[in-house]
């Protein structure tokens, strides 16, 4: 029993040493954090890492463009698809609300492809599919937003 008790005592001593080293390390980290920037050790480092993590969560313009999907893409000229995706991605990166995004995309298409473009932007789901016009709209999904874009015969909404 003497050898077992000695082994147990040695193991307990090693655990106590590890705990003491950890506590001393945390205290030194806190003291260093306060000396350099007034932040407390690991808490200060976590606060510094949070903005970096938030930036990583927001997709870049290129990521938005690369992951965009257009329904029936073969029916739409490729240049028009690219312009629609880029316009939507720019609007998303600017943090626009749905109405502002729709206006931004519509105005861009009016200037490039002539007047009377209409646009509806919905975050997440799908907009109602009432009769939009004679032809189906361009429907794309960019960064969690669904965009419907079509050209009408006149200035007013249909």
Backbone as JSON Lines, residues from 0, in Angstrom:
{"i":0,"aa":"X","n":[0.81,-1.19,0.0],"ca":[0.0,0.0,0.0],"c":[0.85,1.24,0.0]}
{"i":1,"aa":"X","n":[2.06,1.15,0.52],"ca":[2.92,2.31,0.6],"c":[3.29,2.86,-0.77]}
{"i":2,"aa":"X","n":[3.54,1.98,-1.77],"ca":[3.92,2.42,-3.12],"c":[2.73,3.08,-3.81]}
{"i":3,"aa":"X","n":[1.55,2.5,-3.62],"ca":[0.34,3.07,-4.23],"c":[0.04,4.44,-3.66]}
{"i":4,"aa":"X","n":[0.19,4.59,-2.36],"ca":[-0.05,5.89,-1.71],"c":[0.96,6.92,-2.19]}
{"i":5,"aa":"X","n":[2.2,6.5,-2.38],"ca":[3.24,7.42,-2.86],"c":[2.95,7.85,-4.3]}
{"i":6,"aa":"X","n":[2.47,6.92,-5.15],"ca":[2.13,7.24,-6.53],"c":[0.95,8.2,-6.58]}
{"i":7,"aa":"X","n":[-0.03,7.97,-5.74],"ca":[-1.2,8.84,-5.67],"c":[-0.8,10.24,-5.21]}
{"i":8,"aa":"X","n":[0.07,10.32,-4.24],"ca":[0.54,11.61,-3.74],"c":[1.32,12.35,-4.83]}
{"i":9,"aa":"X","n":[2.13,11.63,-5.6],"ca":[2.91,12.24,-6.68],"c":[1.98,12.77,-7.77]}
{"i":10,"aa":"X","n":[0.95,11.98,-8.11],"ca":[0.0,12.41,-9.13],"c":[-0.76,13.65,-8.67]}
{"i":11,"aa":"X","n":[-1.17,13.68,-7.42],"ca":[-1.87,14.84,-6.87],"c":[-0.98,16.07,-6.89]}
{"i":12,"aa":"X","n":[0.29,15.85,-6.63],"ca":[1.25,16.96,-6.64],"c":[1.42,17.51,-8.06]}
{"i":13,"aa":"X","n":[1.43,16.63,-9.07],"ca":[1.56,17.07,-10.46],"c":[0.34,17.89,-10.88]}
{"i":14,"aa":"X","n":[-0.85,17.44,-10.48],"ca":[-2.07,18.18,-10.79],"c":[-2.03,19.56,-10.13]}
{"i":15,"aa":"X","n":[-1.59,19.61,-8.89],"ca":[-1.5,20.89,-8.17],"c":[-0.49,21.81,-8.86]}
{"i":16,"aa":"X","n":[0.61,21.27,-9.35],"ca":[1.61,22.08,-10.05],"c":[1.03,22.63,-11.35]}
{"i":17,"aa":"X","n":[0.31,21.79,-12.11],"ca":[-0.3,22.25,-13.37],"c":[-1.3,23.36,-13.1]}
{"i":18,"aa":"X","n":[-2.11,23.21,-12.06],"ca":[-3.1,24.24,-11.72],"c":[-2.41,25.54,-11.32]}
{"i":19,"aa":"X","n":[-1.33,25.43,-10.59],"ca":[-0.59,26.62,-10.17],"c":[0.03,27.32,-11.38]}
{"i":20,"aa":"X","n":[0.59,26.55,-12.3],"ca":[1.18,27.12,-13.52],"c":[0.11,27.81,-14.35]}
{"i":21,"aa":"X","n":[-1.05,27.18,-14.5],"ca":[-2.15,27.78,-15.26],"c":[-2.6,29.08,-14.62]}
{"i":22,"aa":"X","n":[-2.77,29.1,-13.33],"ca":[-3.2,30.32,-12.62],"c":[-2.16,31.42,-12.77]}
{"i":23,"aa":"X","n":[-0.88,31.06,-12.65],"ca":[0.18,32.06,-12.8],"c":[0.22,32.6,-14.22]}
{"i":24,"aa":"X","n":[0.0,31.74,-15.19],"ca":[0.0,32.16,-16.6],"c":[-1.15,33.13,-16.87]}
{"i":25,"aa":"X","n":[-2.34,32.82,-16.34],"ca":[-3.49,33.71,-16.52],"c":[-3.25,35.05,-15.84]}
{"i":26,"aa":"X","n":[-2.66,35.04,-14.66],"ca":[-2.36,36.28,-13.95],"c":[-1.35,37.11,-14.73]}
{"i":27,"aa":"X","n":[-0.33,36.47,-15.28],"ca":[0.68,37.19,-16.07],"c":[0.06,37.75,-17.34]}
{"i":28,"aa":"X","n":[-0.84,36.99,-17.97],"ca":[-1.5,37.45,-19.18],"c":[-2.37,38.67,-18.88]}
{"i":29,"aa":"X","n":[-3.09,38.63,-17.77],"ca":[-3.92,39.76,-17.36],"c":[-3.07,40.99,-17.09]}
{"i":30,"aa":"X","n":[-1.99,40.8,-16.37],"ca":[-1.1,41.92,-16.05],"c":[-0.49,42.5,-17.32]}
{"i":31,"aa":"X","n":[-0.09,41.65,-18.25],"ca":[0.5,42.1,-19.51],"c":[-0.54,42.85,-20.33]}
{"i":32,"aa":"X","n":[-1.77,42.3,-20.37],"ca":[-2.84,42.96,-21.13],"c":[-3.15,44.34,-20.58]}
{"i":33,"aa":"X","n":[-3.15,44.49,-19.27],"ca":[-3.42,45.79,-18.66],"c":[-2.27,46.75,-18.9]}
{"i":34,"aa":"X","n":[-1.06,46.24,-18.92],"ca":[0.1,47.1,-19.13],"c":[0.15,47.62,-20.56]}
{"i":35,"aa":"X","n":[-0.25,46.76,-21.53],"ca":[-0.13,47.2,-22.92],"c":[-1.36,47.92,-23.43]}
{"i":36,"aa":"X","n":[-2.52,47.56,-23.01],"ca":[-3.66,48.23,-23.59],"c":[-4.84,48.37,-22.68]}
{"i":37,"aa":"X","n":[-4.68,48.02,-21.45],"ca":[-5.78,48.15,-20.51],"c":[-6.8,47.05,-20.65]}
{"i":38,"aa":"X","n":[-6.49,46.02,-21.44],"ca":[-7.42,44.92,-21.6],"c":[-6.98,43.77,-20.73]}
{"i":39,"aa":"X","n":[-7.92,42.98,-20.29],"ca":[-7.6,41.88,-19.4],"c":[-7.3,40.62,-20.2]}
{"i":40,"aa":"X","n":[-6.09,40.16,-20.13],"ca":[-5.61,38.9,-20.69],"c":[-6.41,38.3,-21.8]}
{"i":41,"aa":"X","n":[-6.93,37.09,-21.58],"ca":[-7.63,36.36,-22.62],"c":[-8.93,37.05,-23.02]}
{"i":42,"aa":"X","n":[-9.58,37.73,-22.1],"ca":[-10.8,38.45,-22.44],"c":[-10.49,39.53,-23.48]}
{"i":43,"aa":"X","n":[-9.37,40.22,-23.31],"ca":[-8.96,41.24,-24.27],"c":[-8.68,40.65,-25.64]}
{"i":44,"aa":"X","n":[-8.03,39.49,-25.66],"ca":[-7.75,38.84,-26.94],"c":[-9.03,38.39,-27.61]}
{"i":45,"aa":"X","n":[-9.99,37.9,-26.82],"ca":[-11.26,37.48,-27.4],"c":[-12.0,38.66,-28.0]}
{"i":46,"aa":"X","n":[-11.96,39.81,-27.33],"ca":[-12.61,40.99,-27.86],"c":[-11.95,41.45,-29.15]}
{"i":47,"aa":"X","n":[-10.64,41.32,-29.25],"ca":[-9.94,41.7,-30.47],"c":[-10.27,40.75,-31.61]}
{"i":48,"aa":"X","n":[-10.52,39.47,-31.31],"ca":[-10.79,38.49,-32.35],"c":[-12.21,38.6,-32.86]}
{"i":49,"aa":"X","n":[-13.16,39.09,-32.08],"ca":[-14.54,39.15,-32.5],"c":[-14.76,39.97,-33.76]}
{"i":50,"aa":"X","n":[-14.2,41.19,-33.91],"ca":[-14.41,41.92,-35.15],"c":[-13.83,41.18,-36.36]}
{"i":51,"aa":"X","n":[-12.72,40.5,-36.19],"ca":[-12.14,39.74,-37.28],"c":[-13.08,38.61,-37.69]}
{"i":52,"aa":"X","n":[-13.69,37.94,-36.73],"ca":[-14.62,36.87,-37.04],"c":[-15.85,37.41,-37.75]}
{"i":53,"aa":"X","n":[-16.34,38.58,-37.35],"ca":[-17.5,39.18,-38.0],"c":[-17.18,39.54,-39.43]}
{"i":54,"aa":"X","n":[-15.98,40.05,-39.7],"ca":[-15.59,40.38,-41.05],"c":[-15.54,39.13,-41.91]}
{"i":55,"aa":"X","n":[-15.08,38.02,-41.34],"ca":[-15.0,36.79,-42.1],"c":[-16.39,36.26,-42.42]}
{"i":56,"aa":"X","n":[-17.38,36.53,-41.6],"ca":[-18.73,36.04,-41.83],"c":[-19.42,36.79,-42.96]}
{"i":57,"aa":"X","n":[-19.09,38.05,-43.19],"ca":[-19.67,38.83,-44.27],"c":[-18.98,38.42,-45.57]}
{"i":58,"aa":"X","n":[-19.74,37.9,-46.54],"ca":[-19.09,37.45,-47.77],"c":[-18.51,38.62,-48.56]}
{"i":59,"aa":"X","n":[-17.42,38.35,-49.23],"ca":[-16.81,39.36,-50.08],"c":[-17.63,39.5,-51.36]}
{"i":60,"aa":"X","n":[-17.36,40.55,-52.12],"ca":[-18.04,40.76,-53.39],"c":[-17.82,39.55,-54.3]}
{"i":61,"aa":"X","n":[-16.6,39.07,-54.37],"ca":[-16.3,37.93,-55.24],"c":[-17.01,36.66,-54.77]}
{"i":62,"aa":"X","n":[-17.12,36.46,-53.46],"ca":[-17.84,35.29,-52.94],"c":[-19.32,35.37,-53.31]}
{"i":63,"aa":"X","n":[-19.9,36.56,-53.21],"ca":[-21.3,36.73,-53.59],"c":[-21.49,36.41,-55.07]}
{"i":64,"aa":"X","n":[-20.6,36.91,-55.9],"ca":[-20.69,36.68,-57.34],"c":[-20.51,35.19,-57.66]}
{"i":65,"aa":"X","n":[-19.53,34.56,-57.04],"ca":[-19.22,33.16,-57.31],"c":[-20.34,32.21,-56.88]}
{"i":66,"aa":"X","n":[-21.08,32.56,-55.84],"ca":[-22.11,31.66,-55.32],"c":[-23.52,31.99,-55.82]}
{"i":67,"aa":"X","n":[-23.65,33.04,-56.63],"ca":[-24.96,33.44,-57.14],"c":[-25.51,32.39,-58.1]}
{"i":68,"aa":"X","n":[-26.83,32.27,-58.11],"ca":[-27.49,31.32,-58.99],"c":[-28.61,32.02,-59.74]}
{"i":69,"aa":"X","n":[-28.67,31.8,-61.05],"ca":[-29.74,32.37,-61.87],"c":[-30.57,31.23,-62.44]}
{"i":70,"aa":"X","n":[-31.9,31.32,-62.3],"ca":[-32.79,30.32,-62.89],"c":[-32.83,30.54,-64.4]}
{"i":71,"aa":"X","n":[-32.89,29.46,-65.15],"ca":[-33.0,29.51,-66.61],"c":[-31.96,30.44,-67.23]}
{"i":72,"aa":"X","n":[-30.73,30.29,-66.78],"ca":[-29.64,31.15,-67.22],"c":[-29.43,31.09,-68.73]}
{"i":73,"aa":"X","n":[-29.75,29.93,-69.34],"ca":[-29.54,29.79,-70.79],"c":[-30.48,30.68,-71.6]}
{"i":74,"aa":"X","n":[-31.57,31.15,-70.99],"ca":[-32.51,32.02,-71.69],"c":[-32.13,33.5,-71.61]}
{"i":75,"aa":"X","n":[-31.11,33.82,-70.84],"ca":[-30.7,35.21,-70.62],"c":[-29.28,35.39,-71.15]}
{"i":76,"aa":"X","n":[-29.03,36.46,-71.94],"ca":[-27.65,36.69,-72.42],"c":[-26.66,36.72,-71.25]}
{"i":77,"aa":"X","n":[-25.49,36.13,-71.44],"ca":[-24.53,36.0,-70.34],"c":[-24.09,37.35,-69.79]}
{"i":78,"aa":"X","n":[-23.92,38.35,-70.65],"ca":[-23.55,39.68,-70.16],"c":[-24.6,40.26,-69.24]}
{"i":79,"aa":"X","n":[-25.85,40.0,-69.57],"ca":[-26.95,40.49,-68.74],"c":[-26.96,39.76,-67.39]}
{"i":80,"aa":"X","n":[-26.7,38.46,-67.42],"ca":[-26.61,37.68,-66.17],"c":[-25.5,38.24,-65.28]}
{"i":81,"aa":"X","n":[-24.34,38.45,-65.87],"ca":[-23.21,38.98,-65.1],"c":[-23.52,40.34,-64.52]}
{"i":82,"aa":"X","n":[-24.15,41.23,-65.31],"ca":[-24.49,42.56,-64.8],"c":[-25.52,42.48,-63.68]}
{"i":83,"aa":"X","n":[-26.48,41.59,-63.8],"ca":[-27.51,41.45,-62.76],"c":[-26.87,40.95,-61.46]}
{"i":84,"aa":"X","n":[-26.02,39.95,-61.58],"ca":[-25.36,39.4,-60.38],"c":[-24.47,40.45,-59.74]}
{"i":85,"aa":"X","n":[-23.68,41.15,-60.54],"ca":[-22.77,42.18,-59.99],"c":[-23.55,43.3,-59.32]}
{"i":86,"aa":"X","n":[-24.64,43.75,-59.94],"ca":[-25.45,44.82,-59.35],"c":[-26.02,44.38,-58.0]}
{"i":87,"aa":"X","n":[-26.54,43.14,-57.94],"ca":[-27.11,42.64,-56.69],"c":[-26.01,42.49,-55.63]}
{"i":88,"aa":"X","n":[-24.85,41.97,-56.02],"ca":[-23.75,41.78,-55.08],"c":[-23.27,43.12,-54.52]}
{"i":89,"aa":"X","n":[-23.16,44.12,-55.39],"ca":[-22.74,45.46,-54.92],"c":[-23.75,46.01,-53.93]}
{"i":90,"aa":"X","n":[-25.03,45.86,-54.22],"ca":[-26.07,46.37,-53.32],"c":[-26.02,45.66,-51.96]}
{"i":91,"aa":"X","n":[-25.79,44.35,-51.98],"ca":[-25.7,43.6,-50.73],"c":[-24.5,44.07,-49.92]}
{"i":92,"aa":"X","n":[-23.35,44.21,-50.56],"ca":[-22.13,44.65,-49.87],"c":[-22.29,46.05,-49.29]}
{"i":93,"aa":"X","n":[-23.1,46.89,-49.93],"ca":[-23.34,48.24,-49.41],"c":[-24.32,48.23,-48.24]}
{"i":94,"aa":"X","n":[-24.93,47.07,-47.97],"ca":[-25.84,46.94,-46.83],"c":[-27.19,47.59,-47.07]}
{"i":95,"aa":"X","n":[-27.62,47.64,-48.32],"ca":[-28.89,48.3,-48.64],"c":[-30.09,47.47,-48.18]}
{"i":96,"aa":"X","n":[-31.18,48.16,-47.91],"ca":[-32.45,47.5,-47.61],"c":[-33.02,46.98,-48.93]}
{"i":97,"aa":"X","n":[-34.01,46.1,-48.86],"ca":[-34.58,45.46,-50.05],"c":[-35.07,46.48,-51.07]}
{"i":98,"aa":"X","n":[-35.81,47.5,-50.63],"ca":[-36.33,48.5,-51.57],"c":[-35.21,49.27,-52.26]}
{"i":99,"aa":"X","n":[-34.17,49.62,-51.49],"ca":[-33.04,50.34,-52.07],"c":[-32.25,49.46,-53.03]}
{"i":100,"aa":"X","n":[-32.14,48.18,-52.69],"ca":[-31.46,47.24,-53.6],"c":[-32.21,47.15,-54.92]}
{"i":101,"aa":"X","n":[-33.52,47.02,-54.85],"ca":[-34.33,46.91,-56.06],"c":[-34.17,48.15,-56.93]}
{"i":102,"aa":"X","n":[-34.2,49.32,-56.31],"ca":[-34.03,50.56,-57.07],"c":[-32.64,50.64,-57.69]}
{"i":103,"aa":"X","n":[-31.62,50.27,-56.93],"ca":[-30.24,50.29,-57.42],"c":[-30.08,49.39,-58.65]}
{"i":104,"aa":"X","n":[-30.59,48.16,-58.56],"ca":[-30.48,47.21,-59.67],"c":[-31.28,47.71,-60.87]}
{"i":105,"aa":"X","n":[-32.5,48.17,-60.62],"ca":[-33.36,48.67,-61.7],"c":[-32.71,49.85,-62.41]}
{"i":106,"aa":"X","n":[-32.18,50.8,-61.65],"ca":[-31.54,51.98,-62.25],"c":[-30.33,51.58,-63.1]}
{"i":107,"aa":"X","n":[-29.59,50.61,-62.6],"ca":[-28.41,50.15,-63.36],"c":[-28.83,49.51,-64.68]}
{"i":108,"aa":"X","n":[-29.9,48.71,-64.64],"ca":[-30.38,48.09,-65.86],"c":[-31.02,49.11,-66.8]}
{"i":109,"aa":"X","n":[-31.73,50.09,-66.25],"ca":[-32.27,51.16,-67.09],"c":[-31.17,51.88,-67.86]}
{"i":110,"aa":"X","n":[-30.05,52.13,-67.2],"ca":[-28.97,52.87,-67.85],"c":[-28.22,52.02,-68.88]}
{"i":111,"aa":"X","n":[-28.16,50.71,-68.69],"ca":[-27.41,49.86,-69.61],"c":[-28.29,49.28,-70.71]}
{"i":112,"aa":"X","n":[-29.51,48.85,-70.38],"ca":[-30.35,48.13,-71.33],"c":[-31.6,48.89,-71.74]}
{"i":113,"aa":"X","n":[-31.69,50.17,-71.45],"ca":[-32.87,50.95,-71.8],"c":[-33.86,50.98,-70.65]}
{"i":114,"aa":"X","n":[-34.81,51.9,-70.76],"ca":[-35.77,52.14,-69.67],"c":[-36.77,51.01,-69.49]}
{"i":115,"aa":"X","n":[-37.49,51.15,-68.38],"ca":[-38.64,50.34,-68.02],"c":[-38.31,48.98,-67.41]}
{"i":116,"aa":"X","n":[-37.17,48.87,-66.78],"ca":[-36.87,47.65,-66.04],"c":[-37.57,47.72,-64.69]}
{"i":117,"aa":"X","n":[-38.01,46.58,-64.21],"ca":[-38.65,46.47,-62.91],"c":[-37.86,45.45,-62.09]}
{"i":118,"aa":"X","n":[-37.85,45.64,-60.78],"ca":[-37.09,44.74,-59.92],"c":[-37.79,44.58,-58.58]}
{"i":119,"aa":"X","n":[-37.81,43.35,-58.1],"ca":[-38.33,43.03,-56.77],"c":[-37.24,42.24,-56.06]}
{"i":120,"aa":"X","n":[-36.94,42.63,-54.82],"ca":[-35.92,41.95,-54.03],"c":[-36.55,41.45,-52.74]}
{"i":121,"aa":"X","n":[-36.31,40.17,-52.43],"ca":[-36.88,39.55,-51.24],"c":[-35.74,38.88,-50.49]}
{"i":122,"aa":"X","n":[-35.65,39.14,-49.19],"ca":[-34.62,38.46,-48.41],"c":[-35.12,37.09,-48.01]}
{"i":123,"aa":"X","n":[-34.3,36.09,-48.28],"ca":[-34.68,34.72,-47.94],"c":[-35.58,34.11,-48.98]}
{"i":124,"aa":"X","n":[-36.84,33.95,-48.66],"ca":[-37.81,33.19,-49.45],"c":[-38.05,33.66,-50.87]}
{"i":125,"aa":"X","n":[-39.22,33.35,-51.34],"ca":[-39.6,33.62,-52.72],"c":[-40.8,34.55,-52.72]}
{"i":126,"aa":"X","n":[-40.79,35.51,-53.65],"ca":[-41.92,36.44,-53.77],"c":[-43.09,35.72,-54.42]}
{"i":127,"aa":"X","n":[-44.28,36.28,-54.22],"ca":[-45.46,35.71,-54.86],"c":[-45.29,35.66,-56.38]}
{"i":128,"aa":"X","n":[-45.85,34.67,-57.02],"ca":[-45.63,34.49,-58.46],"c":[-46.87,34.9,-59.26]}
{"i":129,"aa":"X","n":[-47.46,36.04,-58.94],"ca":[-48.57,36.55,-59.74],"c":[-48.05,36.84,-61.15]}
{"i":130,"aa":"X","n":[-48.94,37.09,-62.09],"ca":[-48.5,37.37,-63.47],"c":[-47.65,38.64,-63.48]}
{"i":131,"aa":"X","n":[-46.36,38.47,-63.67],"ca":[-45.44,39.6,-63.67],"c":[-45.56,40.35,-64.99]}
{"i":132,"aa":"X","n":[-45.51,39.62,-66.07],"ca":[-45.6,40.17,-67.43],"c":[-45.69,38.99,-68.38]}
{"i":133,"aa":"X","n":[-45.6,39.24,-69.66],"ca":[-45.75,38.17,-70.64],"c":[-44.65,37.11,-70.5]}
{"i":134,"aa":"X","n":[-43.44,37.53,-70.19],"ca":[-42.33,36.6,-70.04],"c":[-41.97,36.45,-68.57]}
{"i":135,"aa":"X","n":[-41.31,35.35,-68.25],"ca":[-40.85,35.14,-66.88],"c":[-39.73,36.12,-66.56]}
{"i":136,"aa":"X","n":[-39.66,36.57,-65.31],"ca":[-38.56,37.47,-64.94],"c":[-37.25,36.7,-64.8]}
{"i":137,"aa":"X","n":[-36.15,37.43,-64.83],"ca":[-34.87,36.85,-64.47],"c":[-34.95,36.65,-62.97]}
{"i":138,"aa":"X","n":[-34.74,35.44,-62.5],"ca":[-34.78,35.16,-61.06],"c":[-33.4,34.67,-60.65]}
{"i":139,"aa":"X","n":[-32.83,35.33,-59.64],"ca":[-31.51,34.92,-59.17],"c":[-31.49,34.98,-57.65]}
{"i":140,"aa":"X","n":[-30.58,34.21,-57.08],"ca":[-30.36,34.21,-55.64],"c":[-28.9,34.6,-55.42]}
{"i":141,"aa":"X","n":[-28.73,35.69,-54.68],"ca":[-27.39,36.2,-54.39],"c":[-27.3,36.48,-52.9]}
{"i":142,"aa":"X","n":[-26.4,35.79,-52.22],"ca":[-26.17,36.04,-50.79],"c":[-27.4,36.0,-49.92]}
{"i":143,"aa":"X","n":[-28.31,35.07,-50.17],"ca":[-29.51,34.96,-49.34],"c":[-30.64,35.87,-49.77]}
{"i":144,"aa":"X","n":[-30.46,36.64,-50.83],"ca":[-31.49,37.52,-51.36],"c":[-31.99,36.94,-52.68]}
{"i":145,"aa":"X","n":[-33.3,36.98,-52.91],"ca":[-33.87,36.56,-54.18],"c":[-34.23,37.82,-54.95]}
{"i":146,"aa":"X","n":[-33.77,37.9,-56.2],"ca":[-33.97,39.09,-57.02],"c":[-34.76,38.69,-58.27]}
{"i":147,"aa":"X","n":[-35.85,39.42,-58.54],"ca":[-36.63,39.25,-59.76],"c":[-36.43,40.51,-60.59]}
{"i":148,"aa":"X","n":[-36.1,40.33,-61.86],"ca":[-35.79,41.47,-62.73],"c":[-36.43,41.22,-64.09]}
{"i":149,"aa":"X","n":[-37.19,42.18,-64.58],"ca":[-37.81,42.04,-65.88],"c":[-38.0,43.4,-66.51]}
{"i":150,"aa":"X","n":[-38.2,43.39,-67.84],"ca":[-38.43,44.64,-68.55],"c":[-39.92,44.71,-68.89]}
{"i":151,"aa":"X","n":[-40.54,45.83,-68.53],"ca":[-41.96,46.01,-68.82],"c":[-42.11,46.86,-70.08]}
{"i":152,"aa":"X","n":[-43.34,46.93,-70.56],"ca":[-43.6,47.7,-71.79],"c":[-43.7,49.19,-71.52]}
{"i":153,"aa":"X","n":[-43.9,49.57,-70.25],"ca":[-44.08,50.98,-69.94],"c":[-43.44,51.3,-68.6]}
{"i":154,"aa":"X","n":[-43.48,52.57,-68.26],"ca":[-42.84,53.04,-67.04],"c":[-43.48,52.52,-65.76]}
{"i":155,"aa":"X","n":[-44.78,52.35,-65.75],"ca":[-45.5,51.96,-64.54],"c":[-45.31,50.49,-64.19]}
{"i":156,"aa":"X","n":[-45.63,50.18,-62.96],"ca":[-45.58,48.78,-62.5],"c":[-46.78,48.04,-63.05]}
{"i":157,"aa":"X","n":[-46.61,46.79,-63.29],"ca":[-47.7,45.98,-63.85],"c":[-48.49,45.35,-62.74]}
